[in-house]
């Protein structure tokens, strides 16, 4: 190991530590007030649909340019059904499985869809 | 042996190797969905340390554009271009100013970190979603781990083939 490597390692450790600190800080705030109002499905940065929570165990079909996307709802938990027939080359949204609390999100980059919770943690105000 | 044509041809050979690595990588099993090794960056690191300054940035730009010609230009292509160019620029700068004081592995780790950080920043700016900060620590960690692998592999390759790639073996 050379002398300058140490500076690079310090910089990398600093970046990793600060990002993990931000992550745990946001998680702690998210755990403090569990007042989730609804789940929002965004398409191209515009609200496509908003479903109030908690919901009984049911499925929701969203039709759009991507085909039909099937969402499973159960209380506060949400997932994209693994058998959902929408256009999906990566299958990242399906493989993510259930999400249960903010700031967890389901993101589908190919279709530009973002599924996230409204209410609960006030991350919006904090990060802006 | 130090003519511009010679260097250009060697850069092109490394670029083509990078394109092939980039195209054969997706079928390989990934440990976590959405995270990949970035084998093609190996060629940028090898080029930087065998051919000298300005080669990594050229290899990265040419490789990304060529791969996008194969796969079609979309959001993923632009993210790849942005991340690759920024990480190559930073590696070039560190190599240019602190060549004697840094090693291959550390520079490659820095490149991997900045690659993923730039991509994350671009996605945040494009989608305007502050919630995406959730992914940042894991992206940075995976970038550093990929950098360790790429740097170690590159150091071994350079030890065995460095003179062959740069053409210095043929001069004597």
Interface residues (C-beta under 8 A of the other chain):
Chain A: X1 X2 X3 X4 X5 X8 X9 X11 X12 X15 X16 X19 X20 X22 X23 X26 X42 X45 X90 X91 X92 X95 X102 X103 X104 X105 X107 X109 X112 X114 X116 X123 X124 X127 X128
Chain B: X33 X34 X75 X76 X94 X98 X100 X101 X102 X103 X105 X106 X107 X109 X110 X113 X117 X123 X127 X128 X129 X130 X131 X132 X133 X134 X136 X137 X140 X141 X144
